Structure formats: structure tokens, C-alpha cells
Amino acid sequence: MPSDLVVLRREGLYCPQGDFFIDPWKPVERAVITHGHGDHARPGMADYYAARPGLPILRWRLGDQPYHAFDYGEPFEIGDARVSFHSAGHVLGSAQVRIEADGQVWVASGDYKRQHDPTCAPFEVVDCDTFITEATFGLPIYRWPDTSDVAREIVEWRDHCASRGEAAVLLCYALGKAQRVLAELAMWTDRPVFLHGAVAAGVQVYRDAGIRMVETLPVSETAKGAEFAGELVLAPPSAAGSPWMRRFKRAQTGFASGWMRVRGNRRRRNYDRGFVVSDHADWPDLMRTIRETGARRVIATHGNTDAIIRALNEDGIAAEAFATDFGGEGE
């Protein structure tokens, strides 16, 4: 019986044939990185292997490191493994990792989504024998609306706030989510959006990569005492309840996340509005993707794995789970 191409070790997902780790959470010699979110790309590795479109984000997040960059679909050798990156559709430069060795093909998905996203390359289905899939939203309740429609709802919310003399402060993750929202807003409005400093840095990385987004202005460069009434402001979730919020005399807060699909999450977090926007696959797209890969074996990670395993086993697909140390930044 052939050996597994990926196993779970204390440092992360490990490929024995190539002697490398995928998105390790502890320092290792060779790290193959799927994308730049902090729960996948960490400092301290001796060598980083990554998809070339994701390099600007890695440099922004990790600084100057020993990077080995490859185009999507470009094969390269690490040890006895033949490796290639394939677009994952999660954020700019995100990638799946295809590994070929010992007559087998395994694909580690990293984070991915199937919805259209104007800020990154679409997901590529890669045929494989074993598919390691994320399961962040691996429950049937999670089904996403069209993001363009959600962007229209955000504009309507901003206009509603304007009628009340309030600012509309939308909380969203600084890498991927904020840029996607800004790109979708460009289809509905030409009014500038104001940015928290933590969001502005990532937006500039995307602009430098040629991604079209609505015009933005930094909150920090606005005249002292400005009320921002009727303006849309993007900020990271950490801004909620912080002293930074005091600059807005009157404001409503919203949160853009897949977790907003469950209304109780908005109430518990005390947001005025919840907008369902996720950079992960929903339940139908998780199931569709797994089947399209043709994998005879599936390993679920990073999230709600039980429901996926149960559904696949009922369909005659061998499924199990890896307990991984991911989660928290790109939902």
C-alpha cells in the first residue's frame, strides 16, 4: 500500500516525500505557503515556496524572506515530490498545492471559494486521488447570496445612515475581504470610501497589483472634528469598541462575514447590520468541489469537519479529518 503524501505532525501538514510542510504553524526548513493570511503564513521559516501572484502579500505581511516563487501550474521538484500551485480563489495570489509522488496525486486546498471575485483568479478544479479540503463553513446552513447584491445593500445602508446623520462603519478583515468589498462597490457607487490605517495598507497592495476598486481615502488624513456623517468607513474587526471609534460622533456598525449568515451572531456581537460576504466556500460549493476533483479519499480540515465527513461517507467517499491550527482571519 503506497504511503500517504501528507501526514499531520506537530509543526503542521507534512509531505514526507518532499520533506516540506504546508502552511506550518511552527518554524521549519521548507514551508509551502498557500496564501498570506496570518494563520497560514508565519515568520521563522528557512525557505518559503509560494505562488508568484501571492508574493506581494507575503512581502507585506512577512517582509523580506527567502522566497521561491512559481506561476500557477508551473511544476517544480522538492525532494522526491513534484509540486505545483493552482489558484484557490480565496484572496489575491491564494493557491492550492498539488503533490505528485509514488504514483499518487494529492491536492491540499488551503482556503478557497467558488464565488466570482474581481480581486483574484478563480478556483481551478484539480483532479486528484486525495483531496485535503478546508471546512470553515462545512454545515448545510451556510449558503452565500450573490456578493454584488450584498454590495448594493451596503450602499443602501450607507444612504440610510446618511439620512440619520450617522457614519456607516463596516468591519471586515483587512486582507481579502476589504478589497473584495471595495471592488464590488465600484459597480454600484463612485463615492469614496474611508479606510482605517490597517485596511489602507492592504488596499494599496491590491492597487499595486492592478486590482480595480472604488476610490478610498484614509480616515487619518481627514480634518480633525469631521463627523463622517453619511460616509462609509471600512475598519478591521479589532476597531470595534476601541478608542479609534470615538472620532465618529454618531455611527452604526456593520460586519461583513460568512458568520453573518446566522442572525444570532450579529446580535451577540452587537452589530447594527450583518452582511453575508465570505472568502470561503459555502456548503453547496464544498460538496460540488469535492466531487469535481474525482478524489476517492477526502481529508477535511479547518472548521466544521463532522458534517462533511458524514455526508461523504453516506455517498461512498472515504472521508476523515485532520485537526489543524488554522482559523480566524479570512472568514
SVG drawing of the C-alpha trace seen along z (x, -y; Angstrom):
<svg xmlns="http://www.w3.org/2000/svg" viewBox="-33 -70 50 72">
<polyline fill="none" stroke="black" stroke-width="0.4" points="0.0,0.0 1.5,-3.4 2.5,-5.8 0.4,-8.9 1.8,-12.1 0.6,-14.3 0.5,-13.5 -0.2,-15.6 2.8,-16.5 3.1,-18.9 4.5,-21.6 1.6,-21.2 0.8,-19.2 3.9,-17.4 4.9,-15.8 7.5,-13.0 8.4,-12.5 9.4,-16.2 10.4,-16.9 8.3,-20.0 5.3,-21.4 2.2,-23.1 1.3,-26.3 3.2,-25.2 2.4,-26.8 5.9,-26.3 9.3,-27.2 10.5,-24.5 13.2,-24.3 10.8,-24.2 7.4,-25.8 5.0,-25.7 2.5,-28.6 -1.0,-28.7 -1.6,-32.4 -0.8,-35.4 -3.3,-35.2 -1.6,-35.1 -3.0,-31.6 -1.3,-30.2 1.9,-32.3 4.0,-32.7 7.6,-34.1 10.6,-32.0 10.8,-29.5 14.2,-28.8 12.6,-28.8 9.2,-29.8 7.7,-28.3 4.7,-30.2 2.6,-31.1 4.1,-34.2 0.8,-36.2 0.8,-35.9 4.3,-37.3 3.2,-41.0 1.0,-40.0 3.7,-37.8 6.2,-40.6 3.7,-43.0 2.9,-40.5 6.3,-38.9 8.9,-41.3 11.9,-40.2 12.3,-36.4 14.0,-33.6 11.1,-33.2 10.9,-30.6 8.0,-31.8 6.3,-29.8 3.5,-30.6 0.2,-28.8 0.5,-25.4 4.3,-25.6 5.8,-22.3 8.9,-22.1 10.6,-19.5 11.1,-19.3 12.9,-16.1 11.1,-13.2 7.8,-15.2 6.6,-17.1 4.7,-20.1 2.6,-22.9 0.4,-25.7 -3.1,-26.2 -5.5,-29.1 -7.8,-28.8 -10.0,-31.9 -9.7,-32.8 -7.7,-36.1 -5.2,-37.6 -2.5,-35.0 -4.0,-32.2 -3.2,-28.7 -3.9,-25.0 -0.9,-22.7 -0.8,-19.7 1.7,-17.0 2.6,-14.1 4.8,-11.2 4.7,-7.4 2.1,-7.1 -0.3,-9.3 -1.7,-12.8 -2.8,-14.7 -4.2,-18.3 -4.2,-20.5 -6.8,-23.2 -5.7,-25.8 -8.7,-28.2 -10.8,-28.5 -14.1,-29.7 -16.0,-29.2 -18.0,-32.5 -16.9,-35.2 -14.4,-37.6 -13.0,-40.5 -9.9,-40.7 -8.3,-37.3 -8.1,-34.4 -10.9,-31.9 -10.7,-28.5 -9.2,-25.8 -10.5,-22.3 -7.5,-19.9 -8.0,-16.1 -6.6,-14.1 -6.7,-10.8 -6.9,-12.5 -8.2,-16.0 -7.5,-17.8 -10.3,-20.3 -10.9,-23.2 -14.3,-23.1 -14.6,-26.5 -18.3,-26.7 -18.9,-23.0 -22.6,-23.0 -25.7,-23.0 -26.9,-26.3 -24.1,-28.2 -25.2,-29.3 -24.0,-32.6 -26.0,-35.3 -24.6,-37.0 -21.9,-39.4 -22.9,-42.0 -26.3,-42.2 -24.7,-42.4 -22.6,-45.4 -25.8,-47.1 -27.2,-46.5 -24.1,-48.1 -24.7,-51.2 -28.3,-51.4 -27.2,-51.1 -24.8,-53.9 -27.6,-56.1 -29.8,-55.1 -27.1,-56.2 -26.8,-59.5 -30.5,-60.2 -29.9,-59.8 -26.7,-61.9 -24.6,-58.8 -21.4,-57.2 -21.6,-53.7 -18.6,-51.8 -18.2,-48.4 -15.9,-46.0 -14.2,-43.4 -10.9,-41.6 -8.0,-43.7 -6.7,-41.2 -9.1,-39.9 -12.5,-40.9 -11.9,-44.6 -10.5,-44.6 -13.3,-42.4 -16.0,-44.7 -14.3,-47.8 -14.1,-46.1 -17.8,-45.1 -18.8,-48.6 -17.2,-50.0 -20.1,-48.5 -22.7,-50.5 -21.1,-53.8 -18.4,-56.3 -18.3,-57.9 -15.0,-57.4 -14.8,-55.1 -12.8,-56.0 -10.3,-53.5 -8.8,-52.6 -5.0,-52.6 -4.8,-48.8 -7.1,-48.4 -5.4,-51.0 -2.1,-49.2 -3.6,-46.1 -5.7,-48.0 -2.6,-49.7 -1.0,-46.2 -4.0,-45.3 -4.0,-48.5 -0.3,-48.0 -1.3,-44.6 -3.7,-46.3 -7.0,-45.5 -9.8,-48.0 -11.6,-49.2 -13.7,-52.2 -11.7,-55.3 -10.6,-55.4 -9.4,-58.0 -7.6,-57.5 -9.5,-58.4 -6.3,-59.6 -5.9,-62.4 -9.4,-63.8 -9.7,-67.1 -9.9,-66.8 -13.5,-67.1 -15.0,-65.7 -18.2,-63.8 -18.2,-61.4 -22.0,-61.6 -23.2,-59.7 -19.8,-58.2 -18.9,-54.6 -15.8,-53.6 -14.0,-50.3 -12.2,-49.1 -10.8,-45.8 -12.9,-43.9 -10.4,-44.9 -11.6,-48.5 -15.0,-47.7 -15.2,-49.2 -11.7,-50.8 -10.8,-54.4 -10.5,-54.8 -14.3,-54.7 -14.7,-57.8 -13.9,-60.0 -17.4,-59.2 -19.9,-61.2 -22.8,-59.2 -22.3,-55.8 -23.8,-52.5 -21.5,-49.4 -21.8,-46.5 -19.8,-43.4 -19.1,-41.6 -18.5,-37.9 -19.9,-34.5 -20.7,-34.2 -23.4,-36.8 -25.5,-34.1 -26.6,-33.2 -28.5,-36.2 -27.7,-35.3 -24.1,-36.0 -24.9,-39.7 -27.0,-40.1 -24.4,-38.5 -21.6,-40.8 -23.9,-43.8 -23.6,-44.9 -26.3,-47.1 -26.1,-45.3 -24.6,-42.0 -23.6,-41.5 -23.0,-37.9 -19.7,-38.1 -17.3,-35.2 -14.0,-34.3 -14.6,-30.6 -16.7,-28.1 -20.3,-27.6 -21.8,-24.1 -23.0,-23.5 -19.7,-24.6 -17.7,-22.5 -19.7,-19.4 -19.5,-20.3 -15.8,-20.9 -15.0,-17.6 -17.0,-15.7 -15.4,-17.6 -11.9,-16.7 -12.7,-13.0 -10.9,-12.2 -11.6,-8.8 -10.4,-9.9 -11.1,-13.3 -9.5,-14.7 -11.3,-17.7 -9.5,-20.4 -10.0,-23.8 -13.6,-24.0 -16.8,-22.0 -15.5,-18.7 -18.1,-16.3 -20.9,-17.1 -18.7,-16.9 -17.3,-13.5 -20.8,-12.2 -22.2,-13.4 -19.3,-12.0 -19.3,-8.6 -23.0,-8.3 -22.1,-8.8 -19.4,-6.1 -16.5,-8.5 -13.8,-7.7 -13.5,-10.8 -11.7,-11.7 -10.3,-14.8 -7.0,-16.5 -7.1,-18.7 -5.3,-21.8 -4.3,-25.0 -6.0,-27.4 -8.8,-29.8 -9.8,-33.4 -8.7,-35.9 -10.4,-35.4 -14.0,-34.3"/>
</svg>
